[in-house]
């Protein structure tokens, strides 16, 4: 995905104080909402933060609630976005599978309340030196 930073814009240097304040907010978020620390790493998180910074730069200070979408709006669009992402990944994954450069792991468990047994398969490939895993949705075994 393209970088969310505005084209032709120069990045400003942040003070140590500002960096520490943001770090503390990320820590508080992880603690209060019981989020894993890994939630603040990755290109997608960086794009979200960059988009928020760009919106602030364009419009000036705005309330966070004015920018954050409603969870139901995200939920309505997640299936179509996921389907598009899967379609875009198919040729890449096919290339690795046909080349024999794929690993697979399985997981089986029993749901304790219904006693239904489930099986899932995860495929692993290395793309540009980065491990990428694709989890096939669990299905009754």
C-alpha positions as CSV (number, residue, x, y, z in Angstrom):
1,X,0.0,0.0,0.0
2,X,1.2,3.5,-0.7
3,X,2.5,5.6,2.1
4,X,-0.2,7.8,3.6
5,X,2.2,10.7,4.0
6,X,1.3,13.7,1.8
7,X,3.3,13.9,-1.4
8,X,6.0,16.6,-1.3
9,X,5.6,17.2,2.4
10,X,8.6,17.4,4.7
11,X,8.4,15.6,8.0
12,X,8.9,17.7,11.1
13,X,11.1,16.4,14.0
14,X,9.2,15.6,17.2
15,X,10.5,16.5,20.6
16,X,11.4,13.8,23.0
17,X,8.5,15.1,25.2
18,X,6.0,14.6,22.4
19,X,7.3,11.1,21.6
20,X,7.1,10.1,25.2
21,X,3.5,11.5,25.5
22,X,2.4,9.5,22.5
23,X,4.2,6.4,23.8
24,X,2.4,6.8,27.1
25,X,-1.0,7.1,25.3
26,X,-0.2,3.9,23.4
27,X,0.6,2.1,26.6
28,X,-2.6,3.4,28.3
29,X,-4.6,2.2,25.3
30,X,-3.1,-1.3,25.5
31,X,-3.7,-1.5,29.2
32,X,-7.2,0.0,29.3
33,X,-8.6,-1.8,26.3
34,X,-6.6,-5.0,26.9
35,X,-4.8,-4.8,23.5
36,X,-1.6,-6.7,22.7
37,X,1.5,-4.6,22.4
38,X,1.9,-5.8,18.8
39,X,-1.2,-3.7,17.8
40,X,1.0,-0.6,17.5
41,X,3.4,-2.2,15.1
42,X,3.0,-2.8,11.4
43,X,2.4,-0.9,8.2
44,X,-1.3,-0.7,8.6
45,X,-1.2,0.9,12.0
46,X,1.4,3.4,10.6
47,X,-0.9,4.3,7.8
48,X,-3.8,4.9,10.2
49,X,-1.7,7.2,12.4
50,X,-0.3,9.0,9.3
51,X,-3.8,9.5,7.9
52,X,-4.8,11.0,11.3
53,X,-1.8,13.3,11.3
54,X,-2.5,14.4,7.7
55,X,-6.2,15.2,8.6
56,X,-5.0,17.3,11.5
57,X,-2.5,19.1,9.3
58,X,-5.2,19.8,6.7
59,X,-8.0,20.8,9.0
60,X,-6.2,21.9,12.2
61,X,-7.0,20.5,15.6
62,X,-10.1,18.3,15.5
63,X,-11.9,16.1,18.0
64,X,-10.9,12.5,17.7
65,X,-14.6,11.5,17.7
66,X,-15.1,13.5,14.5
67,X,-12.5,11.3,12.7
68,X,-13.0,7.9,14.2
69,X,-15.6,5.9,12.3
70,X,-18.4,4.0,14.1
71,X,-17.6,0.3,14.6
72,X,-20.8,-0.6,12.7
73,X,-19.6,1.3,9.6
74,X,-16.4,-0.7,9.7
75,X,-18.3,-4.0,10.2
76,X,-20.5,-3.3,7.2
77,X,-17.5,-3.0,4.9
78,X,-15.1,-5.6,6.3
79,X,-16.5,-8.5,4.3
80,X,-16.1,-6.8,0.9
81,X,-12.6,-5.4,1.9
82,X,-11.5,-8.9,3.0
83,X,-12.8,-10.5,-0.2
84,X,-10.9,-7.9,-2.3
85,X,-7.7,-8.5,-0.4
86,X,-8.1,-12.3,-0.8
87,X,-8.5,-11.9,-4.6
88,X,-5.4,-9.7,-4.8
89,X,-3.4,-12.2,-2.8
90,X,-4.4,-15.3,-4.8
91,X,-1.9,-14.9,-7.7
92,X,1.0,-14.3,-5.2
93,X,0.0,-17.3,-3.0
94,X,-0.5,-19.5,-6.0
95,X,3.0,-18.7,-7.2
96,X,4.5,-19.8,-3.9
97,X,2.4,-22.9,-3.6
98,X,3.2,-24.0,-7.2
99,X,6.9,-23.4,-6.4
100,X,6.7,-25.6,-3.3
101,X,7.7,-22.7,-1.0
102,X,4.8,-23.0,1.5
103,X,4.5,-24.5,4.9
104,X,1.3,-25.5,6.7
105,X,0.3,-26.0,10.3
106,X,-2.9,-27.3,11.7
107,X,-4.8,-26.8,14.9
108,X,-7.6,-28.9,16.3
109,X,-9.8,-28.1,19.3
110,X,-13.1,-28.9,20.8
111,X,-15.5,-26.1,21.7
112,X,-16.3,-26.8,25.4
113,X,-20.0,-25.8,25.4
114,X,-21.2,-27.6,22.3
115,X,-18.5,-30.4,22.2
116,X,-18.0,-29.6,18.4
117,X,-14.5,-30.5,17.1
118,X,-12.9,-27.9,14.9
119,X,-9.9,-27.9,12.6
120,X,-8.1,-25.0,11.0
121,X,-5.1,-24.8,8.7
122,X,-2.6,-22.0,8.5
123,X,-0.3,-21.6,5.5
124,X,3.0,-19.9,5.9
125,X,5.2,-18.3,3.2
126,X,8.1,-15.9,3.2
127,X,7.7,-12.8,1.0
128,X,10.6,-10.4,0.7
129,X,12.1,-11.9,3.9
130,X,8.9,-11.4,5.9
131,X,6.9,-14.4,7.2
132,X,3.3,-14.2,6.1
133,X,0.6,-16.5,7.4
134,X,-2.8,-17.2,6.0
135,X,-5.4,-18.8,8.4
136,X,-8.2,-20.7,6.8
137,X,-11.3,-20.2,8.9
138,X,-12.0,-23.0,11.3
139,X,-14.5,-25.6,10.2
140,X,-16.1,-28.6,12.0
141,X,-13.9,-31.6,11.9
